[in-house]
Every structure is written in structure tokens, then in C-alpha cells.
Amino acid sequence: MGVGGTTVNISGMSFSPSSITVKVGITVKWTNNDNTTHTVTSDDGTTFNSGNVATGGSFSFTPTVAGNFPYHCNIHTGMTGTLVVTN
């Protein structure tokens, strides 16, 4: 989806798109379409953390500040992405 998109697909052991750009206050939704549980966890561990998201489940986050927020799956650490938030 890229700039302006609000949905990230979790499928094939990856986040798609791997980088998404939204404005402050726009909710981003990650949907797990994979056949295994994943997490959506900011690299700092505090900005957002979905906990376990089962197959078919989703997690939403609404950023309140601008910045770059790299994230990963705690279960499958090779799965990474970046949330870019602009004013």
C-alpha cells in the first residue's frame, strides 16, 4: 500500500508492505493471513506490541507522534517492517 495506506498483510512469513507511511492519528491495521501466530512489536518494545495474533486475527495501532518505528515479529525475528509516521 505504501504512502497513505492503512493495512498491512501478514502472509508468507512477512509484512506486506514492509514499510508503510501514515499521518499522526491514522490507524494502521495488521491482519494475520498466515497459517501461524505472529506478533507486531516495535523494536523498542514499548511503542506498540500486539501480543500473539492468531491466524485470521488482527492488531491495530494509532500513532500519536511522528517518527520512524521499526518493528518485528517476536516469534519469527526475521520478519521486520517499518511504520513511518508524518505530521
N, CA, C and O atoms as a GROMACS GRO file, in nm:
protein
  348
    1MET      N    1   0.080  -0.120   0.000
    1MET     CA    2   0.000   0.000   0.000
    1MET      C    3   0.085   0.126   0.000
    1MET      O    4   0.048   0.225  -0.064
    2GLY      N    5   0.198   0.125   0.071
    2GLY     CA    6   0.287   0.240   0.068
    2GLY      C    7   0.227   0.362   0.135
    2GLY      O    8   0.151   0.350   0.231
    3VAL      N    9   0.261   0.479   0.085
    3VAL     CA   10   0.220   0.605   0.145
    3VAL      C   11   0.068   0.614   0.151
    3VAL      O   12  -0.001   0.593   0.051
    4GLY      N   13   0.018   0.647   0.267
    4GLY     CA   14  -0.125   0.668   0.284
    4GLY      C   15  -0.204   0.543   0.313
    4GLY      O   16  -0.321   0.552   0.352
    5GLY      N   17  -0.145   0.425   0.296
    5GLY     CA   18  -0.217   0.302   0.323
    5GLY      C   19  -0.237   0.281   0.471
    5GLY      O   20  -0.164   0.338   0.553
    6THR      N   21  -0.336   0.200   0.506
    6THR     CA   22  -0.362   0.178   0.647
    6THR      C   23  -0.366   0.030   0.683
    6THR      O   24  -0.396  -0.005   0.797
    7THR      N   25  -0.338  -0.058   0.587
    7THR     CA   26  -0.346  -0.201   0.613
    7THR      C   27  -0.214  -0.269   0.578
    7THR      O   28  -0.155  -0.244   0.473
    8VAL      N   29  -0.170  -0.356   0.669
    8VAL     CA   30  -0.053  -0.439   0.644
    8VAL      C   31  -0.096  -0.584   0.650
    8VAL      O   32  -0.159  -0.627   0.747
    9ASN      N   33  -0.063  -0.659   0.547
    9ASN     CA   34  -0.096  -0.800   0.538
    9ASN      C   35   0.020  -0.882   0.594
    9ASN      O   36   0.136  -0.860   0.556
   10ILE      N   37  -0.010  -0.975   0.684
   10ILE     CA   38   0.091  -1.069   0.734
   10ILE      C   39   0.066  -1.200   0.661
   10ILE      O   40  -0.035  -1.267   0.683
   11SER      N   41   0.160  -1.236   0.573
   11SER     CA   42   0.143  -1.355   0.492
   11SER      C   43   0.279  -1.401   0.440
   11SER      O   44   0.366  -1.318   0.413
   12GLY      N   45   0.297  -1.531   0.427
   12GLY     CA   46   0.423  -1.582   0.375
   12GLY      C   47   0.541  -1.547   0.463
   12GLY      O   48   0.652  -1.527   0.414
   13MET      N   49   0.517  -1.540   0.593
   13MET     CA   50   0.621  -1.506   0.691
   13MET      C   51   0.682  -1.368   0.665
   13MET      O   52   0.802  -1.348   0.681
   14SER      N   53   0.596  -1.273   0.625
   14SER     CA   54   0.644  -1.137   0.604
   14SER      C   55   0.531  -1.037   0.623
   14SER      O   56   0.413  -1.072   0.620
   15PHE      N   57   0.570  -0.911   0.643
   15PHE     CA   58   0.476  -0.800   0.650
   15PHE      C   59   0.472  -0.736   0.511
   15PHE      O   60   0.576  -0.706   0.453
   16SER      N   61   0.352  -0.714   0.459
   16SER     CA   62   0.340  -0.656   0.325
   16SER      C   63   0.236  -0.545   0.327
   16SER      O   64   0.119  -0.571   0.353
   17PRO      N   65   0.277  -0.421   0.300
   17PRO     CA   66   0.412  -0.380   0.262
   17PRO      C   67   0.505  -0.382   0.382
   17PRO      O   68   0.460  -0.376   0.497
   18SER      N   69   0.634  -0.389   0.356
   18SER     CA   70   0.730  -0.393   0.466
   18SER      C   71   0.750  -0.255   0.527
   18SER      O   72   0.796  -0.243   0.641
   19SER      N   73   0.716  -0.150   0.453
   19SER     CA   74   0.721  -0.014   0.506
   19SER      C   75   0.590   0.054   0.470
   19SER      O   76   0.544   0.047   0.356
   20ILE      N   77   0.531   0.120   0.569
   20ILE     CA   78   0.405   0.189   0.546
   20ILE      C   79   0.416   0.328   0.608
   20ILE      O   80   0.473   0.345   0.715
   21THR      N   81   0.360   0.428   0.538
   21THR     CA   82   0.364   0.566   0.583
   21THR      C   83   0.223   0.616   0.607
   21THR      O   84   0.136   0.604   0.520
   22VAL      N   85   0.199   0.672   0.726
   22VAL     CA   86   0.069   0.729   0.761
   22VAL      C   87   0.092   0.860   0.834
   22VAL      O   88   0.203   0.889   0.880
   23LYS      N   89  -0.013   0.939   0.846
   23LYS     CA   90  -0.007   1.061   0.926
   23LYS      C   91  -0.044   1.029   1.071
   23LYS      O   92  -0.113   0.931   1.099
   24VAL      N   93   0.002   1.114   1.162
   24VAL     CA   94  -0.035   1.103   1.303
   24VAL      C   95  -0.187   1.093   1.312
   24VAL      O   96  -0.258   1.168   1.245
   25GLY      N   97  -0.236   1.000   1.392
   25GLY     CA   98  -0.379   0.984   1.414
   25GLY      C   99  -0.448   0.887   1.320
   25GLY      O  100  -0.566   0.858   1.338
   26ILE      N  101  -0.376   0.836   1.219
   26ILE     CA  102  -0.433   0.740   1.126
   26ILE      C  103  -0.405   0.599   1.177
   26ILE      O  104  -0.289   0.564   1.203
   27THR      N  105  -0.507   0.518   1.191
   27THR     CA  106  -0.492   0.382   1.244
   27THR      C  107  -0.438   0.289   1.137
   27THR      O  108  -0.483   0.289   1.022
   28VAL      N  109  -0.338   0.210   1.177
   28VAL     CA  110  -0.282   0.106   1.092
   28VAL      C  111  -0.331  -0.028   1.145
   28VAL      O  112  -0.328  -0.053   1.265
   29LYS      N  113  -0.375  -0.115   1.055
   29LYS     CA  114  -0.426  -0.246   1.094
   29LYS      C  115  -0.341  -0.355   1.026
   29LYS      O  116  -0.326  -0.357   0.904
   30TRP      N  117  -0.286  -0.444   1.108
   30TRP     CA  118  -0.214  -0.561   1.059
   30TRP      C  119  -0.307  -0.680   1.069
   30TRP      O  120  -0.366  -0.705   1.174
   31THR      N  121  -0.323  -0.755   0.961
   31THR     CA  122  -0.409  -0.872   0.960
   31THR      C  123  -0.325  -0.995   0.931
   31THR      O  124  -0.250  -1.000   0.833
   32ASN      N  125  -0.339  -1.096   1.018
   32ASN     CA  126  -0.261  -1.218   1.004
   32ASN      C  127  -0.333  -1.315   0.910
   32ASN      O  128  -0.429  -1.382   0.948
   33ASN      N  129  -0.284  -1.321   0.787
   33ASN     CA  130  -0.336  -1.415   0.688
   33ASN      C  131  -0.242  -1.534   0.669
   33ASN      O  132  -0.254  -1.608   0.572
   34ASP      N  133  -0.151  -1.551   0.762
   34ASP     CA  134  -0.056  -1.663   0.759
   34ASP      C  135  -0.117  -1.781   0.833
   34ASP      O  136  -0.222  -1.768   0.896
   35ASN      N  137  -0.052  -1.895   0.826
   35ASN     CA  138  -0.104  -2.015   0.892
   35ASN      C  139  -0.039  -2.039   1.027
   35ASN      O  140  -0.040  -2.152   1.078
   36THR      N  141   0.018  -1.933   1.086
   36THR     CA  142   0.082  -1.945   1.217
   36THR      C  143   0.066  -1.813   1.292
   36THR      O  144   0.037  -1.709   1.232
   37THR      N  145   0.083  -1.818   1.422
   37THR     CA  146   0.073  -1.699   1.507
   37THR      C  147   0.193  -1.608   1.488
   37THR      O  148   0.305  -1.654   1.470
   38HIS      N  149   0.168  -1.477   1.490
   38HIS     CA  150   0.274  -1.376   1.480
   38HIS      C  151   0.250  -1.268   1.583
   38HIS      O  152   0.146  -1.264   1.649
   39THR      N  153   0.348  -1.178   1.598
   39THR     CA  154   0.330  -1.056   1.676
   39THR      C  155   0.368  -0.937   1.588
   39THR      O  156   0.435  -0.952   1.486
   40VAL      N  157   0.324  -0.820   1.630
   40VAL     CA  158   0.364  -0.694   1.569
   40VAL      C  159   0.419  -0.611   1.684
   40VAL      O  160   0.343  -0.554   1.762
   41THR      N  161   0.552  -0.605   1.695
   41THR     CA  162   0.617  -0.548   1.812
   41THR      C  163   0.719  -0.443   1.771
   41THR      O  164   0.812  -0.472   1.695
   42SER      N  165   0.702  -0.321   1.820
   42SER     CA  166   0.800  -0.216   1.789
   42SER      C  167   0.936  -0.260   1.844
   42SER      O  168   0.945  -0.326   1.947
   43ASP      N  169   1.043  -0.221   1.772
   43ASP     CA  170   1.176  -0.263   1.814
   43ASP      C  171   1.212  -0.213   1.952
   43ASP      O  172   1.293  -0.275   2.022
   44ASP      N  173   1.153  -0.099   1.994
   44ASP     CA  174   1.182  -0.050   2.130
   44ASP      C  175   1.100  -0.125   2.235
   44ASP      O  176   1.122  -0.107   2.355
   45GLY      N  177   1.005  -0.207   2.190
   45GLY     CA  178   0.926  -0.290   2.282
   45GLY      C  179   0.819  -0.216   2.359
   45GLY      O  180   0.745  -0.278   2.435
   46THR      N  181   0.809  -0.085   2.342
   46THR     CA  182   0.712  -0.008   2.420
   46THR      C  183   0.613   0.072   2.337
   46THR      O  184   0.502   0.098   2.384
   47THR      N  185   0.649   0.112   2.216
   47THR     CA  186   0.560   0.194   2.136
   47THR      C  187   0.433   0.118   2.100
   47THR      O  188   0.323   0.172   2.114
   48PHE      N  189   0.446  -0.006   2.054
   48PHE     CA  190   0.331  -0.093   2.031
   48PHE      C  191   0.375  -0.238   2.040
   48PHE      O  192   0.488  -0.272   2.007
   49ASN      N  193   0.283  -0.321   2.086
   49ASN     CA  194   0.308  -0.464   2.097
   49ASN      C  195   0.173  -0.535   2.093
   49ASN      O  196   0.091  -0.521   2.184
   50SER      N  197   0.153  -0.611   1.988
   50SER     CA  198   0.024  -0.676   1.966
   50SER      C  199  -0.002  -0.794   2.058
   50SER      O  200  -0.117  -0.834   2.077
   51GLY      N  201   0.105  -0.850   2.115
   51GLY     CA  202   0.089  -0.983   2.175
   51GLY      C  203   0.069  -1.081   2.061
   51GLY      O  204   0.091  -1.047   1.945
   52ASN      N  205   0.029  -1.202   2.091
   52ASN     CA  206   0.011  -1.303   1.986
   52ASN      C  207  -0.113  -1.272   1.902
   52ASN      O  208  -0.222  -1.249   1.956
   53VAL      N  209  -0.095  -1.272   1.770
   53VAL     CA  210  -0.205  -1.252   1.676
   53VAL      C  211  -0.224  -1.385   1.602
   53VAL      O  212  -0.142  -1.422   1.518
   54ALA      N  213  -0.332  -1.456   1.633
   54ALA     CA  214  -0.358  -1.586   1.572
   54ALA      C  215  -0.398  -1.570   1.425
   54ALA      O  216  -0.431  -1.461   1.380
   55THR      N  217  -0.393  -1.680   1.353
   55THR     CA  218  -0.438  -1.682   1.215
   55THR      C  219  -0.578  -1.623   1.205
   55THR      O  220  -0.668  -1.661   1.280
   56GLY      N  221  -0.597  -1.528   1.112
   56GLY     CA  222  -0.726  -1.463   1.094
   56GLY      C  223  -0.748  -1.344   1.186
   56GLY      O  224  -0.845  -1.270   1.170
   57GLY      N  225  -0.658  -1.325   1.282
   57GLY     CA  226  -0.672  -1.214   1.376
   57GLY      C  227  -0.607  -1.087   1.322
   57GLY      O  228  -0.542  -1.087   1.218
   58SER      N  229  -0.626  -0.979   1.397
   58SER     CA  230  -0.566  -0.853   1.356
   58SER      C  231  -0.525  -0.772   1.478
   58SER      O  232  -0.565  -0.800   1.591
   59PHE      N  233  -0.444  -0.670   1.451
   59PHE     CA  234  -0.396  -0.577   1.553
   59PHE      C  235  -0.398  -0.438   1.492
   59PHE      O  236  -0.355  -0.420   1.378
   60SER      N  237  -0.447  -0.340   1.566
   60SER     CA  238  -0.450  -0.202   1.518
   60SER      C  239  -0.373  -0.112   1.613
   60SER      O  240  -0.371  -0.133   1.734
   61PHE      N  241  -0.310  -0.009   1.554
   61PHE     CA  242  -0.234   0.089   1.630
   61PHE      C  243  -0.255   0.226   1.569
   61PHE      O  244  -0.250   0.242   1.447
   62THR      N  245  -0.280   0.326   1.653
   62THR     CA  246  -0.297   0.463   1.609
   62THR      C  247  -0.184   0.548   1.667
   62THR      O  248  -0.183   0.575   1.787
   63PRO      N  249  -0.089   0.590   1.583
   63PRO     CA  250   0.025   0.667   1.634
   63PRO      C  251  -0.016   0.808   1.674
   63PRO      O  252  -0.103   0.870   1.612
   64THR      N  253   0.047   0.858   1.780
   64THR     CA  254   0.017   0.992   1.830
   64THR      C  255   0.133   1.089   1.809
   64THR      O  256   0.119   1.209   1.832
   65VAL      N  257   0.248   1.038   1.764
   65VAL     CA  258   0.364   1.121   1.736
   65VAL      C  259   0.427   1.077   1.605
   65VAL      O  260   0.416   0.961   1.564
   66ALA      N  261   0.495   1.172   1.539
   66ALA     CA  262   0.565   1.141   1.414
   66ALA      C  263   0.697   1.070   1.445
   66ALA      O  264   0.754   1.086   1.553
   67GLY      N  265   0.745   0.992   1.349
   67GLY     CA  266   0.874   0.926   1.363
   67GLY      C  267   0.879   0.799   1.281
   67GLY      O  268   0.782   0.762   1.215
   68ASN      N  269   0.994   0.734   1.286
   68ASN     CA  270   1.013   0.604   1.220
   68ASN      C  271   1.010   0.498   1.329
   68ASN      O  272   1.082   0.507   1.428
   69PHE      N  273   0.927   0.397   1.309
   69PHE     CA  274   0.909   0.294   1.410
   69PHE      C  275   0.933   0.157   1.348
   69PHE      O  276   0.840   0.094   1.297
   70PRO      N  277   1.058   0.110   1.352
   70PRO     CA  278   1.084  -0.027   1.305
   70PRO      C  279   1.016  -0.128   1.396
   70PRO      O  280   1.005  -0.106   1.517
   71TYR      N  281   0.971  -0.238   1.338
   71TYR     CA  282   0.903  -0.340   1.416
   71TYR      C  283   0.938  -0.479   1.364
   71TYR      O  284   1.001  -0.494   1.259
   72HIS      N  285   0.896  -0.579   1.440
   72HIS     CA  286   0.930  -0.718   1.407
   72HIS      C  287   0.826  -0.812   1.468
   72HIS      O  288   0.738  -0.770   1.542
   73CYS      N  289   0.839  -0.939   1.435
   73CYS     CA  290   0.761  -1.045   1.499
   73CYS      C  291   0.849  -1.106   1.608
   73CYS      O  292   0.961  -1.150   1.579
   74ASN      N  293   0.802  -1.108   1.731
   74ASN     CA  294   0.880  -1.167   1.841
   74ASN      C  295   0.902  -1.317   1.824
   74ASN      O  296   1.000  -1.372   1.874
   75ILE      N  297   0.812  -1.382   1.753
   75ILE     CA  298   0.821  -1.527   1.734
   75ILE      C  299   0.916  -1.561   1.619
   75ILE      O  300   0.994  -1.655   1.628
   76HIS      N  301   0.908  -1.483   1.512
   76HIS     CA  302   0.988  -1.506   1.391
   76HIS      C  303   1.070  -1.378   1.366
   76HIS      O  304   1.027  -1.291   1.291
   77THR      N  305   1.185  -1.367   1.430
   77THR     CA  306   1.260  -1.242   1.436
   77THR      C  307   1.310  -1.194   1.300
   77THR      O  308   1.352  -1.078   1.287
   78GLY      N  309   1.308  -1.279   1.198
   78GLY     CA  310   1.346  -1.237   1.064
   78GLY      C  311   1.238  -1.156   0.995
   78GLY      O  312   1.262  -1.096   0.890
   79MET      N  313   1.120  -1.153   1.052
   79MET     CA  314   1.010  -1.075   0.997
   79MET      C  315   1.021  -0.932   1.051
   79MET      O  316   1.009  -0.910   1.171
   80THR      N  317   1.043  -0.836   0.962
   80THR     CA  318   1.060  -0.698   1.005
   80THR      C  319   0.981  -0.604   0.915
   80THR      O  320   0.947  -0.638   0.802
   81GLY      N  321   0.954  -0.487   0.967
   81GLY     CA  322   0.888  -0.382   0.892
   81GLY      C  323   0.915  -0.248   0.954
   81GLY      O  324   0.979  -0.238   1.059
   82THR      N  325   0.866  -0.143   0.888
   82THR     CA  326   0.882  -0.008   0.940
   82THR      C  327   0.753   0.069   0.924
   82THR      O  328   0.693   0.072   0.816
   83LEU      N  329   0.710   0.133   1.032
   83LEU     CA  330   0.598   0.225   1.030
   83LEU      C  331   0.655   0.365   1.032
   83LEU      O  332   0.724   0.403   1.127
   84VAL      N  333   0.627   0.443   0.926
   84VAL     CA  334   0.672   0.581   0.917
   84VAL      C  335   0.550   0.670   0.942
   84VAL      O  336   0.449   0.659   0.874
   85VAL      N  337   0.563   0.758   1.042
   85VAL     CA  338   0.451   0.844   1.080
   85VAL      C  339   0.493   0.990   1.056
   85VAL      O  340   0.596   1.035   1.104
   86THR      N  341   0.409   1.062   0.980
   86THR     CA  342   0.436   1.202   0.948
   86THR      C  343   0.329   1.290   1.010
   86THR      O  344   0.221   1.243   1.048
   87ASN      N  345   0.360   1.419   1.019
   87ASN     CA  346   0.262   1.516   1.071
   87ASN      C  347   0.160   1.552   0.965
   87ASN      O  348   0.070   1.633   0.991
   0.00000   0.00000   0.00000
